[in-house]
Amino acid sequence: MENIKAYVNQHKDRFIQELIELLKIPSISADGAYSQDVLDTAEAIKNSLQKAGCTSVEICETPGYPIVYGERIIDPNLPTVLVYGHYDVQPADPIDLWTSPPFEPVIKETDKHPDGAIFARGACDDKGQMYMHVKALEYMVSNENLPCNVKFMIEGEEEIGSSSLAWFVERNQEKLSNDVILISDTGMISNTQPSITTGLRGLSYVEVEVTGPNRDLHSGLYGGAVANPINILSKMIASLHDENNHITIPGFYDKVEELSLDERAEMAKAPFSLEAYKNALDIDDVYGEKGYTTNERNSIRPTLDVNGIWGGYTGEGAKTVIASKAYAKISMRLVPNQVSKEITELFQKHFESIAPKSVKVKVTPHHGGEGYVTPIDNIGYKAANKAYTETFGIPAIPQRSGGSIPIVALFEKELKSKTILMGFGLDSDAIHSPNEHFGIFNYLKGIETIPLFYKYFVELSKQGNS
């Protein structure tokens, strides 16, 4: 694979343009108005896999959006790598905060990306990172150095909970059989210090509804005499944390994994500047659970956050009204050993119990998933580290992520495989936010690094079997 850098440099303009064309399709899975765009994206991925060298590609129907499956089997006796990614994207709202239209990709220079970055919804999460694997396959096939079998499973519902993926995996275990699962849907510390995500948090996501009077009321005639659902909801939410920002739901921490001081010391070795962190977010100070550092709070500790809250009149001008209803969307990030279903039930029981009799409360569970940890003595981790070390010139640092990819735990349960998370994005790439982007350097470096994972995974697998 000595010529991989030359190959990437020779074809980089085409690689970039192909990604730009993919990013133009608004494959927003959460909004039914874009359903045809989601289906069009699946077709585009199918065509790309065929051109890259998959000998068999199909669009597999599910109860929801389809899964694109492709494979190239060169020898059943060789190891098999299963690549997972997703082709759906988050909604682009709020549109007015984008500096360029979210589905009209443009390349701009930034402080973190002096070589330029592609600005578009899905650039980093996950079209850009997923497409690196397609181009890595193209390189290995065209240069006849694919060292093992490869399978692709690219879904269209990751941003809405991957419910159809679970259905598909359970029914296609033989088709999806593999020796390791490879995912690029995470990030790394910086463009000079790679890292490998070894842990993910789980997720419990709920929506709450508080109902007071049977209609909106005049705030002068009824104010002070009837419960205001917005006021009540605000108080209930505020009570979910104590003065130390510890979550107050009974039983919430019962299964939380407590890392040893030695493990926390290892985590602390990762480069981190608190001042740079605050400056990047334009905040005067950080905020979180007492007794833990910023990097611990956003990775090894569970959280509870309000993702949206609404009710009453929010239009221009004034309307003196007591709303009949108030709503909020709440997500809880969970750590290994916490079970999403159990946490959802604990939340529902507690939230209903703290409501005053003057209102009615409804809790609607949405989606959830479990946390995950990959051991660093795993062959897949070692292969990824060797690949990063070769292309970046420095070993990767193991790092736990605050994000959630619920299907990783599902893969281990159903397919009995470990997952290696080779991310190439940066925390500053604004995924899920306006002005999402993905560095040209990161995109091309991913294409350069991924084939080396295959090489070293096969070599280490042979050593382990000898």
C-alpha positions in Angstrom: 0.0 0.0 0.0 3.0 2.3 -0.5 1.3 4.2 -3.3 -1.9 5.2 -1.4 -0.8 8.8 -0.8 -0.1 9.2 -4.5 -3.5 7.7 -5.4 -5.4 10.0 -3.0 -3.5 13.0 -4.3 -4.1 12.0 -7.9 -7.9 11.6 -7.4 -8.6 14.1 -4.6 -10.5 16.6 -6.7 -12.8 13.8 -7.9 -13.2 12.5 -4.3 -14.2 15.9 -3.1 -16.7 16.5 -6.0 -18.3 13.1 -5.4 -18.9 14.0 -1.8 -20.3 17.4 -2.6 -22.8 15.8 -5.0 -23.9 13.5 -2.2 -24.2 16.3 0.3 -26.6 18.2 -2.1 -29.3 15.6 -1.4 -31.3 16.6 1.7 -31.7 13.2 3.2 -33.5 14.3 6.4 -35.0 11.1 8.0 -36.9 13.0 10.7 -39.1 14.9 8.3 -41.4 13.0 6.0 -41.3 15.9 3.5 -37.8 14.6 2.5 -38.7 10.9 2.2 -37.9 10.8 -1.5 -34.6 12.5 -0.9 -33.7 9.9 1.6 -34.5 7.2 -0.9 -32.6 9.0 -3.6 -29.5 9.0 -1.3 -29.8 5.3 -0.8 -29.7 4.8 -4.6 -26.7 7.1 -4.8 -24.8 5.0 -2.2 -25.7 1.9 -4.1 -24.2 3.3 -7.3 -21.1 4.4 -5.4 -20.5 1.0 -3.9 -20.8 -0.7 -7.3 -18.3 1.7 -8.9 -15.9 1.3 -6.0 -15.7 -2.4 -6.4 -18.4 -4.2 -4.5 -19.3 -7.3 -6.5 -22.8 -7.4 -5.0 -24.9 -4.4 -3.9 -28.6 -4.3 -3.0 -31.1 -1.9 -1.4 -32.7 -3.9 1.3 -36.3 -2.9 2.3 -37.1 -2.5 6.0 -40.2 -1.3 7.9 -38.7 2.2 7.5 -36.0 3.5 5.2 -33.9 1.0 3.3 -30.5 -0.3 4.1 -27.8 -0.4 1.4 -25.8 -3.6 1.6 -22.7 -4.3 -0.5 -19.9 -6.8 -0.3 -16.7 -8.0 -1.9 -15.8 -11.5 -0.8 -12.4 -12.6 -2.1 -11.8 -15.7 0.1 -14.2 -17.1 2.7 -11.2 -18.2 4.7 -9.9 -14.6 5.1 -11.2 -12.2 7.8 -14.2 -10.1 7.0 -14.6 -6.4 7.9 -18.2 -5.0 8.1 -18.4 -1.3 7.5 -21.3 0.5 9.1 -22.4 4.1 8.2 -25.5 6.1 7.7 -26.8 8.2 4.8 -29.5 10.2 6.7 -28.8 13.6 8.2 -30.1 15.9 10.9 -32.6 18.6 10.1 -30.8 21.8 9.1 -32.8 24.1 11.5 -32.3 26.9 12.4 -31.7 27.8 8.7 -31.0 31.5 9.4 -27.9 30.7 11.4 -26.1 29.0 8.4 -23.6 31.2 6.6 -24.3 29.3 3.4 -27.3 27.1 2.4 -27.1 23.7 4.2 -27.6 21.6 1.0 -25.5 23.8 -1.3 -22.0 22.6 -0.2 -19.2 25.2 -0.3 -15.5 24.9 0.7 -14.2 27.5 3.1 -11.0 27.9 5.1 -11.2 28.0 8.9 -8.6 28.3 11.7 -8.8 24.5 12.3 -9.0 23.7 8.5 -6.5 25.9 6.7 -6.7 23.5 3.7 -10.5 24.2 3.6 -13.6 22.4 4.9 -16.8 21.4 3.2 -19.7 23.2 4.8 -23.0 21.3 4.4 -25.5 19.3 6.5 -24.1 15.8 6.8 -20.5 16.8 5.8 -19.1 15.2 8.9 -22.1 13.3 10.3 -22.0 11.0 8.5 -21.8 11.3 4.7 -18.2 12.5 4.6 -16.9 9.9 7.1 -19.0 7.1 5.6 -17.8 8.0 2.0 -14.2 7.7 3.1 -14.7 4.0 3.3 -16.2 3.8 -0.2 -13.2 5.6 -1.6 -10.8 3.4 0.5 -12.4 0.4 -1.1 -12.0 1.9 -4.5 -8.3 2.3 -3.9 -7.8 -1.2 -2.6 -9.7 -2.8 -5.5 -8.1 -0.7 -8.2 -4.7 -1.4 -6.9 -5.4 -5.1 -6.2 -4.4 -5.0 -2.6 -7.7 -5.6 -0.7 -6.3 -8.1 1.9 -9.6 -9.5 3.1 -13.4 -9.6 2.6 -15.5 -6.5 3.1 -19.2 -5.8 3.7 -21.0 -2.5 3.8 -24.2 -1.8 5.7 -25.3 1.8 5.3 -28.6 2.8 6.9 -31.0 5.7 6.6 -32.5 6.0 10.1 -29.5 6.7 12.4 -30.7 10.2 13.3 -34.1 8.9 14.4 -33.0 5.9 16.4 -32.1 3.1 13.9 -35.3 1.1 14.7 -35.2 -0.6 11.3 -31.6 -1.5 11.6 -32.3 -3.6 14.7 -35.0 -5.4 12.7 -32.6 -5.9 9.8 -29.7 -7.2 11.9 -31.8 -9.7 13.7 -33.0 -11.2 10.4 -29.7 -11.2 8.5 -27.1 -12.4 10.9 -25.5 -14.8 8.4 -25.3 -12.1 5.7 -23.7 -9.7 8.2 -21.3 -12.2 9.7 -17.9 -10.6 10.3 -14.7 -10.6 12.3 -14.8 -6.9 13.1 -17.1 -3.9 12.6 -15.6 -0.6 11.4 -17.4 2.7 11.9 -16.3 6.3 11.2 -19.0 8.4 13.0 -16.9 9.8 15.7 -14.1 12.3 16.0 -10.4 12.7 17.0 -8.6 15.1 19.3 -6.9 17.2 16.5 -5.4 17.1 13.1 -2.0 16.5 14.7 -3.1 14.1 17.5 -5.4 11.2 16.4 -7.5 9.3 18.9 -9.6 6.2 18.9 -13.0 6.3 20.5 -13.1 3.4 23.0 -16.4 4.2 24.8 -19.8 5.6 23.9 -22.6 6.7 26.1 -26.1 5.3 25.9 -29.2 7.3 25.4 -32.8 7.7 26.8 -34.9 10.3 25.0 -38.4 11.3 26.2 -41.0 14.0 25.5 -43.0 15.4 28.4 -46.4 17.2 28.2 -47.9 19.1 31.1 -51.6 20.0 30.9 -53.4 22.5 33.1 -56.8 24.1 32.3 -58.9 22.8 29.4 -58.1 25.8 27.3 -55.8 28.8 27.1 -56.8 31.4 29.7 -56.7 35.2 30.1 -53.6 35.8 32.3 -55.4 38.7 34.1 -58.6 37.0 34.9 -57.1 33.6 35.9 -53.4 34.4 36.7 -52.5 33.4 40.3 -55.6 31.2 40.7 -54.9 28.5 38.1 -51.7 26.5 37.6 -49.7 27.7 34.7 -48.3 24.6 32.9 -45.2 26.5 31.7 -44.4 27.6 35.2 -45.0 24.1 36.6 -42.9 22.5 33.8 -40.0 24.9 34.5 -40.0 24.1 38.2 -40.2 20.3 37.5 -37.3 20.4 35.1 -35.2 22.6 37.5 -35.8 20.0 40.3 -34.1 17.3 38.2 -30.7 18.5 39.3 -29.5 19.5 42.8 -27.0 22.2 43.8 -24.1 20.0 42.7 -25.7 19.3 39.3 -26.3 15.7 40.4 -29.4 14.2 38.8 -32.1 13.7 41.5 -34.1 10.8 40.0 -34.1 8.0 42.5 -32.1 5.0 41.3 -30.6 6.9 38.4 -27.0 6.2 39.5 -27.5 2.7 40.8 -25.6 1.0 37.9 -23.3 3.8 36.9 -19.8 2.6 36.3 -17.3 4.4 38.5 -13.8 4.6 37.0 -10.8 4.1 39.2 -8.4 7.0 39.9 -5.9 5.3 37.7 -8.3 5.1 34.7 -9.2 8.8 35.3 -5.5 9.6 35.3 -5.0 7.9 32.0 -7.9 9.9 30.5 -6.3 13.1 31.8 -3.2 12.6 29.6 -5.2 13.6 26.5 -4.3 17.1 25.4 -6.9 19.6 26.6 -7.0 23.4 27.2 -9.9 24.6 29.4 -9.3 28.2 28.2 -9.3 27.1 24.5 -12.5 25.1 25.2 -14.2 28.1 26.7 -13.0 30.5 24.0 -14.3 28.1 21.3 -17.7 28.2 22.8 -17.6 31.9 23.8 -18.5 31.1 27.4 -17.0 32.5 30.6 -17.0 29.3 32.5 -17.9 25.6 32.3 -20.7 24.0 34.2 -21.5 20.5 35.3 -21.5 17.8 38.0 -19.3 18.7 41.0 -16.2 16.5 41.5 -15.5 15.8 37.8 -13.4 17.5 35.1 -14.9 18.8 31.8 -13.7 15.8 29.9 -15.1 13.4 32.5 -18.4 15.2 32.6 -18.9 14.8 28.8 -17.7 11.2 28.5 -17.8 9.0 31.6 -20.7 10.6 33.5 -24.4 10.4 32.8 -26.4 13.6 32.0 -29.9 15.0 31.7 -30.5 17.8 29.3 -33.6 19.7 28.0 -33.3 19.7 24.2 -36.4 21.8 23.5 -39.1 23.5 25.5 -42.3 25.3 24.3 -45.8 26.4 25.1 -48.0 29.5 25.1 -47.5 32.4 22.8 -44.1 32.9 21.2 -45.0 35.1 18.2 -44.2 38.8 17.8 -45.5 41.2 20.3 -47.5 40.4 23.4 -50.4 38.0 24.2 -51.5 37.8 27.8 -52.3 34.1 28.0 -51.9 31.2 30.4 -51.3 28.2 28.1 -53.3 25.1 28.5 -50.2 22.9 27.7 -46.4 23.0 28.0 -43.9 20.6 26.4 -40.3 19.6 26.6 -38.0 17.1 25.0 -35.4 15.7 27.3 -32.4 13.4 26.6 -30.3 11.5 29.1 -26.9 10.3 28.1 -26.0 7.1 29.9 -22.8 5.3 30.8 -22.0 1.6 30.5 -24.2 -0.7 32.7 -27.1 1.8 32.7 -30.0 0.3 30.7 -31.9 2.8 28.6 -35.3 1.1 29.2 -34.8 1.1 33.0 -33.7 4.8 33.0 -36.7 5.8 30.9 -39.0 4.0 33.4 -37.3 5.7 36.3 -37.6 9.1 34.7 -41.3 8.5 34.0 -42.1 7.4 37.5 -40.2 10.2 39.1 -41.5 13.0 36.7 -45.1 11.9 37.3 -44.6 11.8 41.1 -43.3 15.4 41.4 -46.2 16.9 39.4 -48.7 18.9 41.6 -52.3 17.8 41.4 -53.2 21.0 39.6 -51.7 19.6 36.3 -51.7 16.3 34.4 -48.4 14.9 33.1 -47.7 12.7 30.2 -44.3 11.2 29.4 -43.7 9.7 25.9 -40.6 7.6 25.4 -38.9 8.1 22.1 -35.7 6.1 21.3 -32.8 4.8 23.4 -29.7 2.7 23.3 -26.9 1.3 25.5 -23.4 2.5 26.2 -20.3 0.6 24.9 -16.6 0.1 25.6 -14.0 -1.4 23.4 -10.9 -2.9 25.1 -7.6 -1.5 23.9 -6.0 -5.0 23.8 -8.4 -5.9 21.0 -6.8 -6.8 17.6 -9.1 -4.3 15.9 -8.0 -1.5 18.2 -4.3 -2.4 17.7 -4.8 -2.4 13.9 -6.5 1.0 14.0 -3.7 2.4 16.2 -1.0 1.1 13.8 -2.9 2.7 10.9 -3.2 6.1 12.6 0.5 5.9 13.7 1.6 5.3 10.1 -0.4 8.2 8.5 -0.1 10.7 11.3 3.4 9.8 12.6 2.1 9.6 16.1 0.2 6.9 18.1 -3.5 7.4 18.7 -4.8 8.1 22.2 -7.8 6.0 23.5 -10.7 8.3 24.3 -14.2 7.9 25.5 -16.8 9.9 23.7 -19.9 11.7 25.1 -21.9 10.8 22.1 -24.1 7.8 21.5 -24.3 5.3 18.7 -26.9 2.9 20.1 -26.5 0.3 17.4 -22.9 -0.6 18.6 -24.2 -2.4 21.6 -26.8 -4.1 19.3 -24.0 -5.3 17.0 -22.1 -7.0 19.8 -25.3 -8.6 21.1 -26.5 -9.9 17.7 -23.4 -10.3 15.6 -20.9 -11.1 18.5 -18.4 -8.7 17.0 -16.3 -5.8 18.5 -16.7 -2.4 16.9 -13.7 -0.1 16.1 -14.5 3.6 15.9 -12.1 5.3 13.6 -13.3 8.9 13.5 -11.7 11.7 11.6 -13.9 14.6 12.5 -13.2 17.4 15.0 -15.3 18.6 17.9 -15.4 22.0 16.2 -17.1 20.6 13.1 -20.5 21.6 14.3 -22.4 18.3 13.8 -26.1 18.7 14.5 -25.6 22.5 14.4 -25.7 25.2 11.8 -22.6 25.4 9.6 -21.6 21.8 10.0 -18.4 21.1 8.1 -15.7 18.5 7.5 -12.1 19.3 6.8 -10.6 18.4 3.4 -7.5 17.2 5.2 -9.6 15.0 7.5 -11.6 13.5 4.6 -8.5 12.7 2.5 -6.5 11.5 5.5 -9.3 9.1 6.3 -9.2 7.6 2.8 -5.4 7.2 3.3 -5.7 5.6 6.7 -8.5 3.2 6.4 -6.8 0.8 3.9 -4.0 0.4 6.5 -6.5 -0.8 9.0 -7.4 -3.7 6.7 -3.7 -4.5 6.2 -2.8 -4.6 9.9 -6.0 -6.3 10.9 -5.3 -9.2 8.6 -1.6 -9.3 9.7 -2.5 -9.3 13.4 -5.3 -11.9 12.9 -2.8 -14.2 11.3 -0.4 -13.8 14.2 -3.2 -14.5 16.6 -4.1 -17.7 14.8 -0.5 -18.9 14.3 
